[in-house]
Amino acid sequence: MLRTTGLGLTLAFAGLTFHAPVQASTPAAAAPRVIYADARQELSVYPSPYANYLVGRFAMAQGDVRTAARALGDATAADPTQADLREKAFLISILGGDIDRAATLAQGMAATNDTSQQMIGLVGAVRAVKADKPAQALKSIDALLKASPHDRNGLLLRPYILAMNGQSKAALDESADSSLQGNDSDRLLSYLIKAERARINEIKGHADAAEALYKSLYQPGAASYIFGPDYASFLERQGRKDDAKAIWQNIADQTNDVVATQALKRLASGDGKAPALPGLTESMAQALFVSATVSFSEHDSEFALANLHLSMYLDDNSDRERIFLGQVQSELKDPDAAQAAWASIQPDSPFYNESVLRRIWAMRGDDDQDNALSLVDTALDHDPDNISLVIEKAGILHAMDRDKDALAVMNARIQRVGDKDFGWQALYTQAIVYEGLDRWSDAEAAISKARAINGNQPEILNFLGYGWINRGEKIDDGMDLIRLALKSNPKSGAIIDSLGWGYYKKGQYDEALGFIEQAVQMEPADPEINEHLGDVYKALGRSTEAGYEWSRVLTLKTTEKQAAIVRQKLAANATAPAVAESKQKAPTTALNDEHKTRR
């Protein structure tokens, strides 16, 4: 069985526990933070091992793994007797991308756990490969597999290392494949090794053997992106452009993959060169990248990060890896490192637009709309009609309450190149913008087109259902749509609130209360949900609680229109006790009937 646990870098220092986020190691990454340099100046020119230890501990608490690795490494060098500290510094150095420092720390280090033992062998093999010492690489990888016979990285790297040592027959040996069929993970590993044999055959000039393996692995359809690119690239190198085009087209149709799209453009132009055949070292880097993606899919983000850094140590020319590096670092709660990884991708890269979009999503998650808008404008200067960038800009402008500008951006793009490539996301954004401009009939038409493309998308169902409910139109039909949305996304506070709002509109306030209170618990910072809770409290005669909820709305991020409506409710609520005894309670019709349809 393959190991699926992480590096275990939840570190305990002097009774304090820190989890280890990480820093980027790409060439164009932002400079490391200055915790270490500042601390050195404060402590003295030559800090003691304990001072370095304190700096490392503080850096870990700040999520600065690169600084922590350096400080703890210095502390270890100054006091080699601290074996436990040395081992931790070794593992942190790998996560920080300092493979050379990790290799230095590993010399003479006695591993105390399986993870350290595996990483010592892996770092040794990778470093030997980069230094063009194939015999040493084979020795390290064999030591790794002796200790951990099913280690995924060891099994993936060994065929290439054998080929590097001139042992092609052993590299292509299939006799052990039957042992790798115990479960889905093992079967995937056996297919990956088979793909490596195809690559080795091609490198050695055995085109027929290579094609037989490539062809046996390729599966048209949803899984075409796994082994299809290698097969299509092989066919291009063989001069079989039509066969290659069919595979690239299938991949593009299934995934919209940028590499496949670029390949189709290259083939259509007739003057592009076929993809270069990767060498053994580059192939090993790709194997470690694939291993990283598998680790990430197993929710093993630390090991994914370690594999990525080792991959990029061997070959630092892949922007696809930089995209994934930022994704892993974001998962590990290191947004600065993620932004640095994505920012290192240059405008001439096919992955540039994706890197920009990921940076924008992170900025918008931090409510940094101004910088997000500036970044998307820069990207649009390079690719003005890119549908993803145009829709993202419209979404940013909508979030800034600039719906007229958002609609102008979308309409200008339609005038230039049309809207035939509008998918459900573009139509959904268009509907939101129309609704923000109080053009509900246009919004309803746009969202209906989106529903025709992807009728089960919960965002679409919620938008349309809530729109009907909020306007008092087709309330029961709207609630039915929202119930369908909840089946797809049962943990969405916004959708749960929409269902509660349906009950509110029907005058069923007790039923509404349960749903909307649940929605507030799930999304406590959503101003509209909090306002709805105040409306329900008011309808139930709980005026004090209603006032509290409406007051809370004004502490959250709202539009000026929503804030004005909430102030009116607070003012009316303040005068209500003076007239309450002279009037019977009337059915409630909320002022926020005028609100925008959400999401």
Secondary structure, DSSP 8 states (H G I E B T S, - for coil): ---------EEEETTEEEE-------TT-----SHHHHHHHHH-SS--HHHHHHHHHHHHHTT-HHHHHHHHHHHHHH-TT-HHHHHHHHHHHHHTT-HHHHHHHHTT----SHHHHHHHHHHHHHHHHHTT-HHHHHHHHHHHHHH-TT-HHHHHHHHHHHHHTT-HHHHT--TTGGGS-SSHHHHHHHHHHHHHHHHHHHHTT-HHHHHHHHHHH--SSTTHHHHHHHHHHHHHHTT-HHHHHHHHHHHHHHH--HHHHHHHHHHHHS---------HHHHHHHHHHHHHHHHHHTT-HHHHHHHHHHHHHH----HHHHHHHHHHHHHTT-HHHHHHHHHTS-TTSTTHHHHHHHHHHHHHHTT-HHHHHHHHHHHHHH-TT-HHHHHHHHHHHHHTT-HHHHHHHHHHHHHHH-STT--HHHHHHHHHHHHHTT-HHHHHHHHHHHHHH-TT-HHHHHHHHHHHHHTTSSHHHHHHHHHHHHHH-TT-HHHHHHHHHHHHHTT-HHHHHHHHHHHHHH-TT-HHHHHHHHHHHHHTT-HHHHHHHHHHHTTS---HHHHHHHHHHHHHHHHHHHHHTTS-------GGGGS----
